[in-house]
Amino acid sequence: MRRTRDALQRHYDALFPRWQTIDDLEALLLERASISNEQLKALAAAHAPPQAWYDEPDTAAKE
């Protein structure tokens, strides 16, 4: 029970002093959910788009 209380207290201490408005909450969530540019580049390098995406006709040019 004490470990759970301590974990909850740490969570509270990390979240609530910084959360005053909905914009604060959005910023906090983005901090936790976002990954760095370096991580994005590594993912892009490891998982290239399929060739079929490049082979599709360019429909935007027709509009």
Summary of the structure (lengths in Angstrom):
residues: 63
radius of gyration: 21.2
end to end distance: 63.1
largest distance: 65.0
contacts: 92
relative contact order: 0.06
helix: 70%
strand: 0%
